[in-house]
Amino acid sequence: MQTNFTPQQLADPAVARSNKILRTCVHCGFCTATCPTYQVLGDELDSPRGRIYLIKDMLESGRPADERTVRHIDRCLSCLSCMTTCPSGVHYMHLVDHARAHIEKTYRRPLPDRALRWILAHVLPYPRRFRLVMLGAWISRPFAGLLPGRLKALVRFAPPSLPPVSRDDDPQVFPAEGARRMRVAILTGCAQRALNTDINSATIRLLRRHGCEVVVVRGVGCCGSLTHHMGREAQSHALAAANIRAFQREIEGEGLDAIVVNSSGCGTTMKDYGTMFEGDALADSAAEVAGRTRDITEVMTDLGIEARDTTRPLRVAYHAACSLQHGQKIRDLPKALLCKAGFEVVEPRDPHLCCGSAGTYNLLQPEIATELRDRKVATLSEVAPQVIAAGNIGCMMQIGSGISAPVVHTAELLDWATGGPRPAALEGLAQ
């Protein structure tokens, strides 16, 4: 694609990066075949190729974002299936992140939209606030039908109950069981700490059982992903910077072999810290943290699981979270681990199909998200699973809201198969 940025514009590192990405695109349109929003809406501007044209025009002209451009960029899930499909290697993720930051700086949204985004940005990354807001959602639930679409989605997003605060998420060190093979930190996350505390506890047990000393590092919180994809650069970078400093202190202290992440959306962002902080004083530390960040399935593949005969071979449908299969290019490891653990693993047709969660997407674009969820649920139901496994809390919540089969984290199943407790979500399942 030909671009015409001025030398003054290209002096901005973000513009220079986007210019390079734009020039990589050859207009082939392969991305439209796997783009979820194009499949649902059928509008060229709701495909990666169409959005690339909109972004190019907006950035090249240096103008503030307009309503039309914002509408189509907002509809992008950042599922990144286009990056898997693209034969030219267009790094769409960095381009759309730049576009969202430009929109946030130059476009004044309508008041209801601004209010909802403010709430999400100031609630979801903070577990205590999240829990308090869930109480308000429960109170409002009888009146959900009277609320506007987005507020209705926010109220219905609240689970029937929240687990007690887990002390496993407090800063501490968990010793390895047996000889220590690795010393790792775990990202406990933000929304996950409020919605499902079993995931972190299962991950810690699994790692310890396989010889890992597990550190919950003081000062680590939200990875910045949720606000990063809303274009709120200052907030997302502040959250990420706090994590980078905290992890770097641990690396320089007793050392870390890896930073383990069990929410794939967080992992994709953390692995990109090096790019996010290019040219910043934290650039070297950011690159160091990004280089040590690994998904739980990557670490367990290296360690090798030791399954015990404690489960019956359940039929497990594996849902490949977009952030894991497209963002981190991890596709086969979770399935291989589940098979080694003794489960019968099946995968739905069109495994690249997004479930519609995408961070805050199901709250900001509930109609499209619901249609995508229903499509995903239909393909999962076709394989008649007893259990659905996924590696991202957002996907688990989204799919779980539309299907009767229990949805659990991959780490919970691996923990159970190697000697841990039966996942609570499976209590009603026949032994």
MOBELRA-V754616 format. One record per backbone hydrogen bond with DSSP energy under -1.0 kcal/mol. CO is the residue of the C=O (numbers start at 0). NH is the residue of the N-H. E is the energy in kcal/mol with one decimal. If there is no record, write none. Layout:
co-><CO	CO>
nh-><NH	NH>
e-><E	E>
This chain:
co-><5	8	11	12	13	14	15	16	17	18	20	28	29	34	35	36	37	42	43	46	47	48	49	50	51	52	53	54	55	56	65	66	67	68	69	70	72	79	80	81	89	90	91	92	93	94	95	96	97	98	99	100	101	102	109	110	111	112	113	114	115	116	117	119	122	125	126	127	128	129	130	131	132	133	134	135	136	139	140	142	143	147	148	149	150	151	152	165	166	171	173	181	182	183	184	190	190	191	196	197	198	199	200	201	202	203	204	206	207	207	210	210	212	213	214	215	216	223	224	226	227	230	231	232	233	234	235	236	237	238	239	240	241	242	243	244	245	246	247	248	249	257	258	259	260	262	263	264	265	266	268	269	271	272	274	276	279	281	282	283	284	285	286	287	291	293	294	295	296	297	298	299	307	311	313	314	314	315	316	320	321	321	323	331	332	333	334	335	336	337	338	343	345	349	356	357	359	359	360	364	365	366	367	368	369	370	371	372	373	374	375	376	377	379	380	386	387	388	389	390	391	392	393	394	395	396	398	405	407	408	409	410	411	412	413	414	415	416	422	423	425>
nh-><9	11	15	16	17	18	19	20	21	22	23	31	32	38	39	40	41	45	46	50	51	52	53	54	55	56	57	58	59	60	69	70	71	72	73	74	75	83	84	85	91	94	95	96	97	98	99	100	101	102	103	104	105	106	113	114	115	116	117	118	119	120	121	123	125	129	130	131	132	133	134	135	136	137	138	139	140	142	143	145	146	151	152	153	154	155	156	168	169	215	213	212	256	214	259	193	194	195	200	201	202	203	204	205	206	207	208	211	176	210	180	181	183	173	185	171	219	227	228	231	230	232	235	236	237	238	239	240	241	242	243	244	245	246	247	248	249	250	251	252	254	184	293	186	295	266	267	268	269	270	271	272	275	276	277	279	282	285	286	287	288	289	290	291	258	260	298	299	300	301	302	303	309	313	343	385	386	345	388	324	325	326	329	335	336	337	338	339	340	342	341	315	317	352	361	360	362	363	364	368	369	370	371	372	373	374	375	376	377	378	379	380	381	382	383	316	407	318	409	263	395	396	397	398	399	400	401	387	389	412	413	414	415	416	417	419	418	307	425	426	428>
e-><-2.4	-1.8	-2.6	-2.3	-2.2	-2.7	-1.8	-2.0	-2.9	-2.2	-1.0	-1.3	-1.2	-2.0	-1.9	-3.0	-2.2	-2.2	-1.4	-2.6	-2.4	-1.7	-1.9	-2.9	-2.7	-2.4	-2.2	-3.0	-2.8	-1.7	-2.6	-2.5	-1.7	-2.4	-2.9	-1.1	-1.5	-1.1	-1.9	-2.5	-1.9	-1.3	-2.8	-2.0	-1.9	-2.2	-2.3	-2.0	-2.2	-2.5	-2.5	-1.6	-1.9	-2.5	-2.4	-2.8	-2.3	-2.3	-2.2	-2.3	-2.6	-2.5	-1.8	-1.5	-1.9	-2.5	-2.3	-1.8	-2.5	-2.1	-1.3	-1.4	-2.1	-2.2	-1.8	-1.7	-1.0	-1.8	-1.8	-1.8	-1.5	-2.9	-2.1	-2.0	-2.3	-2.5	-1.3	-1.2	-1.4	-2.9	-2.3	-2.8	-3.7	-2.8	-3.5	-1.0	-2.6	-2.3	-1.5	-2.7	-2.2	-2.6	-2.3	-2.6	-2.4	-2.6	-2.7	-2.0	-2.1	-2.0	-4.1	-1.7	-2.9	-3.5	-2.0	-1.1	-1.4	-2.3	-2.3	-2.1	-1.4	-1.8	-2.6	-3.0	-1.6	-2.2	-2.5	-2.8	-1.9	-1.6	-2.7	-2.5	-2.0	-3.1	-2.5	-2.0	-1.5	-2.5	-2.7	-1.3	-2.3	-2.2	-2.8	-2.5	-1.8	-1.9	-2.2	-1.4	-2.8	-2.4	-1.3	-1.5	-2.3	-2.1	-1.5	-2.2	-1.9	-3.2	-2.3	-2.0	-2.7	-2.7	-2.2	-1.1	-2.7	-2.3	-1.8	-2.5	-1.5	-1.7	-2.4	-2.5	-2.4	-1.7	-2.5	-2.4	-1.8	-2.8	-2.5	-2.7	-2.8	-1.7	-2.9	-2.6	-2.4	-2.2	-2.3	-2.3	-1.7	-2.2	-1.7	-3.4	-2.6	-2.1	-1.6	-1.6	-1.3	-1.9	-3.4	-2.5	-2.3	-1.8	-2.4	-2.5	-2.5	-1.9	-2.5	-3.2	-2.0	-1.9	-2.1	-2.7	-1.4	-1.1	-1.7	-2.9	-2.9	-3.1	-1.9	-1.8	-2.1	-2.3	-2.4	-2.9	-2.1	-1.2	-2.0	-2.5	-1.7	-1.6	-2.3	-2.5	-2.3	-2.5	-1.2	-3.2	-1.5	-3.4	-2.1	-1.7	-1.9>
